[in-house]
Every structure is written in C-alpha cells, then in structure tokens.
Amino acid sequence: MDYLDRSITRGLELTYYLFTTTLSKSVTCMFYVRVAAWERRCNFRYISRLGMG
C-alpha cells in the first residue's frame, strides 16, 4: 500500500509539474507575441535590426 501511495504521489507531482510548465510556457509565449506585435507597430526598424543580428 505504501508503494502504491508513493507512485500515486509521484504521478500527481509529475502531472502538476508538466501542467505548470506548459502553462507558464504558453503564458510566456503569449506575452512575447503581444510584446513583439506592439514593438512591430511602434519600432519596426529596431526589431528588424534585432532579428538580423
């Protein structure tokens, strides 16, 4: 029973870890897309120079 409890806990921890990392990655991606769109509107030349070099 103890082994089963440990494996369930491990599974929950792994699920939680994957969920939080995926969530933070998607939030970060959305944030970067928003910032990139805003910067492209405001300062296109700077972004193109940044992308090239």
Biotite code that builds the C-alpha atoms (Angstrom):
import biotite.structure as struc

atoms = struc.array([
    struc.Atom([0.000, 0.000, 0.000], chain_id="A", res_id=1, res_name="MET", atom_name="CA", element="C"),
    struc.Atom([2.849, 2.355, 0.824], chain_id="A", res_id=2, res_name="ASP", atom_name="CA", element="C"),
    struc.Atom([4.402, 1.776, -2.590], chain_id="A", res_id=3, res_name="TYR", atom_name="CA", element="C"),
    struc.Atom([1.075, 2.496, -4.291], chain_id="A", res_id=4, res_name="LEU", atom_name="CA", element="C"),
    struc.Atom([0.676, 5.735, -2.347], chain_id="A", res_id=5, res_name="ASP", atom_name="CA", element="C"),
    struc.Atom([4.183, 6.794, -3.333], chain_id="A", res_id=6, res_name="ARG", atom_name="CA", element="C"),
    struc.Atom([3.606, 6.058, -7.014], chain_id="A", res_id=7, res_name="SER", atom_name="CA", element="C"),
    struc.Atom([0.301, 7.962, -6.981], chain_id="A", res_id=8, res_name="ILE", atom_name="CA", element="C"),
    struc.Atom([2.013, 10.913, -5.322], chain_id="A", res_id=9, res_name="THR", atom_name="CA", element="C"),
    struc.Atom([4.788, 10.789, -7.910], chain_id="A", res_id=10, res_name="ARG", atom_name="CA", element="C"),
    struc.Atom([2.254, 10.694, -10.729], chain_id="A", res_id=11, res_name="GLY", atom_name="CA", element="C"),
    struc.Atom([0.405, 13.672, -9.305], chain_id="A", res_id=12, res_name="LEU", atom_name="CA", element="C"),
    struc.Atom([3.637, 15.610, -8.868], chain_id="A", res_id=13, res_name="GLU", atom_name="CA", element="C"),
    struc.Atom([4.677, 14.851, -12.445], chain_id="A", res_id=14, res_name="LEU", atom_name="CA", element="C"),
    struc.Atom([1.261, 15.852, -13.784], chain_id="A", res_id=15, res_name="THR", atom_name="CA", element="C"),
    struc.Atom([1.337, 19.073, -11.765], chain_id="A", res_id=16, res_name="TYR", atom_name="CA", element="C"),
    struc.Atom([4.876, 19.834, -12.944], chain_id="A", res_id=17, res_name="TYR", atom_name="CA", element="C"),
    struc.Atom([4.011, 19.245, -16.596], chain_id="A", res_id=18, res_name="LEU", atom_name="CA", element="C"),
    struc.Atom([0.820, 21.293, -16.269], chain_id="A", res_id=19, res_name="PHE", atom_name="CA", element="C"),
    struc.Atom([2.557, 24.259, -14.637], chain_id="A", res_id=20, res_name="THR", atom_name="CA", element="C"),
    struc.Atom([5.496, 24.250, -17.056], chain_id="A", res_id=21, res_name="THR", atom_name="CA", element="C"),
    struc.Atom([3.184, 24.037, -20.069], chain_id="A", res_id=22, res_name="THR", atom_name="CA", element="C"),
    struc.Atom([1.015, 26.798, -18.643], chain_id="A", res_id=23, res_name="LEU", atom_name="CA", element="C"),
    struc.Atom([3.972, 29.070, -17.931], chain_id="A", res_id=24, res_name="SER", atom_name="CA", element="C"),
    struc.Atom([5.432, 28.386, -21.371], chain_id="A", res_id=25, res_name="LYS", atom_name="CA", element="C"),
    struc.Atom([2.160, 29.262, -23.101], chain_id="A", res_id=26, res_name="SER", atom_name="CA", element="C"),
    struc.Atom([1.753, 32.394, -20.981], chain_id="A", res_id=27, res_name="VAL", atom_name="CA", element="C"),
    struc.Atom([5.337, 33.432, -21.746], chain_id="A", res_id=28, res_name="THR", atom_name="CA", element="C"),
    struc.Atom([4.789, 32.731, -25.435], chain_id="A", res_id=29, res_name="CYS", atom_name="CA", element="C"),
    struc.Atom([1.593, 34.801, -25.473], chain_id="A", res_id=30, res_name="MET", atom_name="CA", element="C"),
    struc.Atom([3.396, 37.591, -23.638], chain_id="A", res_id=31, res_name="PHE", atom_name="CA", element="C"),
    struc.Atom([6.265, 37.591, -26.131], chain_id="A", res_id=32, res_name="TYR", atom_name="CA", element="C"),
    struc.Atom([3.857, 37.557, -29.074], chain_id="A", res_id=33, res_name="VAL", atom_name="CA", element="C"),
    struc.Atom([2.000, 40.538, -27.614], chain_id="A", res_id=34, res_name="ARG", atom_name="CA", element="C"),
    struc.Atom([5.223, 42.433, -26.979], chain_id="A", res_id=35, res_name="VAL", atom_name="CA", element="C"),
    struc.Atom([6.524, 41.587, -30.444], chain_id="A", res_id=36, res_name="ALA", atom_name="CA", element="C"),
    struc.Atom([3.319, 42.810, -32.082], chain_id="A", res_id=37, res_name="ALA", atom_name="CA", element="C"),
    struc.Atom([3.403, 46.010, -30.040], chain_id="A", res_id=38, res_name="TRP", atom_name="CA", element="C"),
    struc.Atom([7.073, 46.610, -30.830], chain_id="A", res_id=39, res_name="GLU", atom_name="CA", element="C"),
    struc.Atom([6.492, 45.890, -34.502], chain_id="A", res_id=40, res_name="ARG", atom_name="CA", element="C"),
    struc.Atom([3.836, 48.591, -34.568], chain_id="A", res_id=41, res_name="ARG", atom_name="CA", element="C"),
    struc.Atom([5.953, 51.080, -32.650], chain_id="A", res_id=42, res_name="CYS", atom_name="CA", element="C"),
    struc.Atom([9.505, 50.401, -33.755], chain_id="A", res_id=43, res_name="ASN", atom_name="CA", element="C"),
    struc.Atom([9.730, 48.147, -36.807], chain_id="A", res_id=44, res_name="PHE", atom_name="CA", element="C"),
    struc.Atom([13.270, 49.139, -37.775], chain_id="A", res_id=45, res_name="ARG", atom_name="CA", element="C"),
    struc.Atom([14.678, 48.222, -34.362], chain_id="A", res_id=46, res_name="TYR", atom_name="CA", element="C"),
    struc.Atom([13.009, 44.800, -34.433], chain_id="A", res_id=47, res_name="ILE", atom_name="CA", element="C"),
    struc.Atom([14.314, 44.020, -37.923], chain_id="A", res_id=48, res_name="SER", atom_name="CA", element="C"),
    struc.Atom([17.821, 45.019, -36.885], chain_id="A", res_id=49, res_name="ARG", atom_name="CA", element="C"),
    struc.Atom([17.475, 42.847, -33.775], chain_id="A", res_id=50, res_name="LEU", atom_name="CA", element="C"),
    struc.Atom([16.263, 39.911, -35.858], chain_id="A", res_id=51, res_name="GLY", atom_name="CA", element="C"),
    struc.Atom([19.133, 40.200, -38.323], chain_id="A", res_id=52, res_name="MET", atom_name="CA", element="C"),
    struc.Atom([21.944, 40.443, -35.841], chain_id="A", res_id=53, res_name="GLY", atom_name="CA", element="C"),
])
